[in-house]
Amino acid sequence: MSTIRRVHGDERLGTAFTLYPYAFDATPSPGTEDELRALLPYHRDNTTLVAEEDGRTVATASAFPAQQNLRGNVLPMAGIGWVATQPDARRQGHGSRLMHRLHAELLDSGHLLATLYPFHPAFYERFGYVGLPLNRTATFPPAALAPLLGVELPGQVTQRSIRDGFEDYRAFQRQLMAHRHGYTYTADYRAARALDPANRWLATAVVDGAVVGVLTYHIDGYGGTLRADELLYSTFLGRALLLRFIATHIHQVSSVVVTVAPDEYPESWVTGLTVRTEAEAAFPTSPPLMARLLSVEALRGARCGPGRVEIEVVDDRLLAGRYRLDGTGGAIDIGPGSGTAKTATLTAAGLAGLAYGVLDPAEVVTRGLGEVPDDAVEELRSLLYRLTPHVFGKG
Ligand SMILES: CC(C)(COP(=O)(O)OP(=O)(O)OC[C@H]1O[C@@H](n2cnc3c(N)ncnc32)[C@H](O)[C@@H]1OP(=O)(O)O)[C@@H](O)C(=O)NCCC(=O)NCCS
C-alpha cells in the first residue's frame, strides 16, 4: 500500500518531478536535472503530494494557489495539475487517492474552488468537476480592420515589452478579476513564467490616464502572423483602441490570431470583417477547463436572481449534505436544508454546472448530474441563472 505525503522546495526534484518528463514531455530525451531545477521557482507555493511505495514515488498531484471570480465574488481557488502515475502503477487507484487527499488539503488551506485541465473528463466529472466553455480564437487579415484606422478615438495605445509593463498588466488583470465571472488571477510566482522569457509585447490602451485594455502578443516574422493572447478590456472603447492598434500592422503581417471570450462576436467588430472564430475541444491536447466547488460556502453572497430552493448534494466527500439556498435578498444566503419540498438532488458536478452558470437545471437532469423536480427547476433557473464564465488569466 502506498503512503501519501506533501513535499516542499527542492524535495520535489527527487520525488514529484521524476514523473513529469515521462507524463507530459516528449521522451526519452536528454533533459537534464538542471532544466527541471530551473522550474522549481514556478512551483514554490504549490501543494505537491506524492504517493510512495518502498521509497519510490509512484504517483503525484499538485495545485497552485489562485483567485477566481464566481458570480461576482473573488474566492481562493486552486489550480490542480501535474497529476501523474508511473506507467507500471496506473489503474491501481493512486491518482484517485491523491485527488481526494488534495481536495481535503486544499479545503483545509482555505480554497473554496478548484479547476484543472482534464486528460479524461469523465474521470474528473466523478470528482465533481464540470467543463467550462472554451475561449475562441479569431483569425483574420489585419486589412479587414482598416476601417478603424480612420476613426477618431479618445485614447492612446502604447507598446512595450511585457517585462517593462508587467506590473501594469497584472494590475489590469486584478481589475478585471473583480468584475468578470470566471476570471482567474494566479500568484506572482506562477505569472512570472510569462515574464522570464519576455517573448511578448504588451499593448496598453489608456483613456484619461486609466488603463481600459491590454493585449500581449508576438509577431512571428515579416509577412507572418501577429499572435495575440487574450483580448482583455474593461470598456468597448478599450477594445476599439486595441483593434485599431492591431490594424496598424496592416502591411507588416498577413494574419492576426487573437484569443477571445466565448461570447465575443468578432464578426461585429467592423462591418464586413473577414474572420474565422473557432474553438476545438480535444483530449488531452486541447481540453476545456473543468471546475468544482470545494465547499458550498463558495456560493455565499454570490450574485443571483430571486429564488429559494433546497438541494441535496450526493456522492461527494466534501459537499455531501442538504442545504437551503436563498436568493430573496439579492445575494445567496446558505442555511441547513430541512428536507421539505423543492429539493433538488445534485452531484457535485451538477452543482458546479449551476454555480458556474454553464448548465440549466434541465440540462443537469439530461446530463445525469442530478434529479430536479419541476418546481425546483424554476427556482434554480432563476437563482443560479446562466452566465458565461470568462476563463482568462490561466496559470
Ligand atoms: C492520468 C493518470 C494520472 C491516472 O492515474 P492512475 O493512478 O492510473 O489513476 P486511477 O488508478 O485512480 O484511475 C485511472 C483509471 O483506473 C481505474 N482504476 C482505479 N483503480 C483500479 C483498479 N484497482 N483496477 C482497475 N482499474 C482501476 C479508475 O477507475 C480509472 O478508470 P477510468 O479511466 O475508466 O476513469 C495516469 O494515467 C497518468 O499519469 N497519465 C499521464 C499524465 C496525465 O494524463 N495526467 C493527467 C493530467 S490532468
The ligand as an ORCA input file, in Angstrom:
! r2SCAN-3c Opt
* xyz 0 1
  C      -3.991     10.123    -15.637
  C      -3.226      9.301    -14.627
  C      -2.592     10.252    -13.657
  C      -4.193      8.375    -13.891
  O      -3.527      7.840    -12.769
  P      -3.949      6.435    -12.109
  O      -3.112      6.293    -10.905
  O      -3.906      5.373    -13.119
  O      -5.458      6.757    -11.712
  P      -6.512      5.763    -11.066
  O      -5.907      4.427    -10.912
  O      -7.067      6.397     -9.852
  O      -7.667      5.776    -12.141
  C      -7.415      5.507    -13.528
  C      -8.447      4.547    -14.028
  O      -8.166      3.286    -13.420
  C      -9.358      2.818    -12.789
  N      -8.919      2.070    -11.606
  C      -8.584      2.566    -10.401
  N      -8.263      1.552     -9.572
  C      -8.374      0.416    -10.290
  C      -8.171     -0.952    -10.007
  N      -7.765     -1.350     -8.810
  N      -8.348     -1.839    -11.013
  C      -8.745     -1.441    -12.247
  N      -8.967     -0.150    -12.564
  C      -8.784      0.747    -11.609
  C     -10.099      4.078    -12.437
  O     -11.470      3.821    -12.239
  C      -9.866      4.896    -13.657
  O     -10.741      4.417    -14.675
  P     -11.270      5.308    -15.868
  O     -10.071      5.582    -16.749
  O     -12.263      4.465    -16.553
  O     -11.826      6.556    -15.288
  C      -2.144      8.462    -15.340
  O      -2.746      7.670    -16.339
  C      -1.050      9.302    -15.990
  O      -0.031      9.578    -15.366
  N      -1.234      9.712    -17.276
  C      -0.307     10.566    -17.979
  C      -0.351     12.014    -17.466
  C      -1.742     12.595    -17.436
  O      -2.502     12.452    -18.366
  N      -2.059     13.295    -16.329
  C      -3.346     13.887    -16.097
  C      -3.316     15.345    -16.305
  S      -4.896     16.042    -15.813
*
